[in-house]
């Protein structure tokens, strides 16, 4: 290259827009020309602000997940905090979100092939009698028509019968010719082919359910069909529930309810005054609607909400209605609440001391996002939505889905048992 690089050439070189030949020539020139190198360095200094802006934008997104982490997330192998971190990153990263979407599409496309078994044939087929005979005969005999080989046993039996008849006495031959020959015992049937090894019967379906737009089957070998589009974690969840014919109670419900106590006296005057909901449950929303029953003669009510350490986090104004919609609460936390009624200058508190505490859990954000995606992607599957609701402790929502599943399968004992196990977890 002769002469200095023009400003256009310098910009194209810096942006890597030159052809390979031009790029090599420009590199050689810059290696020898100090003046052109100064121009390039000054241009880089002018773009420092833009460079820092790009770095700052990438820093806001955070560290990108590795391929193994993305694959584990698509396969449903991550849980809890790990899954929440990935989902938060995908919500704000325009670079990783389409990559994970492509990975999920690829996983769905090859899911059927991943579950298929490939195995070589373990035993070679046994050679039949015709193959063994041809193996010991000279080559010219192979030209004999095949029907001759097939008829050979029958011809041999006819020859033996004729020889036995010829050895008989003249009187016996005369008698047989007259039609009074003794009846020959039927000869045992001869299997001219090689014995066929018994083949295992196809596994019959032990569970079959109509589930929205598809039909699910579970065979005796534990193979679940009709859910190839589901992630492996969801397939495993359905397989376990259909095999056990019950839905396990969610651990998120632990500690939210307890029986009442009769050790302490009650307040007969506030007998009909009690909290209604939320109590002893997991809630999907973080904006709770508190409801309670009326206390006759009360002039107002005040709702108070406490965290797990009994610190008051919310308090309502004086209310005259029997419900109150609270501001959003932190997700993943357990809360308790009470309502104070004021009548004739006295306070009455519900729940009473002898009644169970009104405790509830607000579902964590990661699980709430997972359920939202499942409701969007698998809206017609009552089985899957019911299982996801039950796993999250959302018993009322799970019971509604399993009632719809039983309605679609009125004769299914499995659908009835699944609904009964979910309804039993409310007690």
FENPEPE-V501476 format. One record per residue. N is the residue number from 1. RES is the residue in one letter. NEAR is the number of other C-alpha atoms within 10 Angstrom. Layout:
BEGIN
n;res;near
N;RES;NEAR
N;RES;NEAR
END
This chain:
BEGIN
n;res;near
1;X;10
2;X;6
3;X;7
4;X;14
5;X;19
6;X;10
7;X;12
8;X;9
9;X;16
10;X;20
11;X;15
12;X;15
13;X;19
14;X;14
15;X;9
16;X;11
17;X;12
18;X;17
19;X;11
20;X;10
21;X;8
22;X;15
23;X;17
24;X;14
25;X;15
26;X;19
27;X;11
28;X;12
29;X;18
30;X;18
31;X;11
32;X;10
33;X;13
34;X;11
35;X;11
36;X;19
37;X;16
38;X;12
39;X;14
40;X;17
41;X;10
42;X;11
43;X;14
44;X;14
45;X;12
46;X;10
47;X;11
48;X;11
49;X;11
50;X;12
51;X;13
52;X;11
53;X;12
54;X;11
55;X;11
56;X;12
57;X;11
58;X;13
59;X;10
60;X;11
61;X;17
62;X;12
63;X;9
64;X;15
65;X;15
66;X;10
67;X;12
68;X;9
69;X;16
70;X;21
71;X;17
72;X;14
73;X;19
74;X;21
75;X;18
76;X;14
77;X;14
78;X;17
79;X;12
80;X;11
81;X;10
82;X;13
83;X;21
84;X;18
85;X;12
86;X;19
87;X;17
88;X;13
89;X;19
90;X;20
91;X;11
92;X;13
93;X;16
94;X;11
95;X;11
96;X;19
97;X;16
98;X;12
99;X;14
100;X;17
101;X;14
102;X;12
103;X;17
104;X;17
105;X;14
106;X;11
107;X;19
108;X;17
109;X;13
110;X;12
111;X;17
112;X;13
113;X;10
114;X;9
115;X;10
116;X;8
117;X;6
118;X;7
119;X;6
120;X;5
121;X;7
122;X;6
123;X;6
124;X;6
125;X;10
126;X;12
127;X;11
128;X;13
129;X;14
130;X;14
131;X;11
132;X;10
133;X;11
134;X;13
135;X;11
136;X;8
137;X;10
138;X;8
139;X;9
140;X;7
141;X;9
142;X;12
143;X;7
144;X;9
145;X;9
146;X;10
147;X;8
148;X;10
149;X;14
150;X;12
151;X;10
152;X;11
153;X;13
154;X;10
155;X;12
156;X;11
157;X;12
158;X;12
159;X;12
160;X;11
161;X;12
162;X;11
163;X;11
164;X;10
165;X;15
166;X;12
167;X;10
168;X;12
169;X;10
170;X;11
171;X;9
172;X;16
173;X;16
174;X;13
175;X;13
176;X;14
177;X;10
178;X;9
179;X;9
180;X;11
181;X;13
182;X;9
183;X;6
184;X;7
185;X;6
186;X;6
187;X;7
188;X;6
189;X;6
190;X;7
191;X;8
192;X;11
193;X;12
194;X;12
195;X;10
196;X;9
197;X;8
198;X;6
199;X;6
200;X;6
201;X;6
202;X;8
203;X;12
204;X;11
205;X;16
206;X;14
207;X;18
208;X;18
209;X;21
210;X;18
211;X;19
212;X;16
213;X;9
214;X;11
215;X;13
216;X;17
217;X;19
218;X;21
219;X;16
220;X;13
221;X;10
222;X;15
223;X;12
224;X;20
225;X;16
226;X;14
227;X;19
228;X;16
229;X;16
230;X;18
231;X;17
232;X;18
233;X;14
234;X;17
235;X;17
236;X;13
237;X;15
238;X;22
239;X;18
240;X;14
241;X;16
242;X;24
243;X;15
244;X;13
245;X;20
246;X;18
247;X;25
248;X;16
249;X;18
250;X;17
251;X;10
252;X;20
253;X;20
254;X;13
255;X;13
256;X;19
257;X;16
258;X;13
259;X;9
260;X;12
261;X;11
262;X;10
263;X;8
264;X;9
265;X;10
266;X;13
267;X;11
268;X;8
269;X;10
270;X;17
271;X;11
272;X;12
273;X;21
274;X;21
275;X;22
276;X;15
277;X;17
278;X;20
279;X;20
280;X;20
281;X;24
282;X;25
283;X;23
284;X;21
285;X;15
286;X;18
287;X;14
288;X;17
289;X;13
290;X;20
291;X;18
292;X;21
293;X;15
294;X;18
295;X;20
296;X;12
297;X;10
298;X;17
299;X;14
300;X;18
301;X;25
302;X;17
303;X;23
304;X;15
305;X;21
306;X;17
307;X;17
308;X;11
309;X;9
310;X;11
311;X;11
312;X;14
313;X;12
314;X;15
315;X;15
316;X;15
317;X;11
318;X;14
319;X;14
320;X;14
321;X;12
322;X;16
323;X;16
324;X;18
325;X;11
326;X;16
327;X;12
328;X;12
329;X;18
330;X;16
331;X;17
332;X;16
333;X;14
334;X;21
335;X;24
336;X;22
337;X;25
338;X;22
339;X;25
340;X;19
341;X;26
342;X;18
343;X;15
344;X;8
345;X;8
346;X;9
347;X;14
348;X;19
349;X;19
350;X;23
351;X;19
352;X;20
353;X;16
354;X;15
355;X;16
356;X;16
357;X;21
358;X;23
359;X;24
360;X;23
361;X;26
362;X;23
363;X;22
364;X;20
365;X;18
366;X;21
367;X;20
368;X;18
369;X;13
370;X;15
371;X;18
372;X;12
373;X;12
374;X;17
375;X;16
376;X;10
377;X;11
378;X;17
379;X;14
380;X;15
381;X;21
382;X;23
383;X;27
384;X;24
385;X;22
386;X;27
387;X;25
388;X;22
389;X;23
390;X;23
391;X;20
392;X;23
393;X;25
394;X;21
395;X;25
396;X;17
397;X;16
398;X;25
399;X;24
400;X;17
401;X;22
402;X;25
403;X;20
404;X;19
405;X;24
406;X;23
407;X;14
408;X;16
409;X;17
410;X;11
411;X;11
412;X;16
413;X;12
414;X;21
415;X;25
416;X;19
417;X;18
418;X;26
419;X;23
420;X;17
421;X;16
422;X;24
423;X;18
424;X;13
425;X;16
426;X;14
427;X;6
END
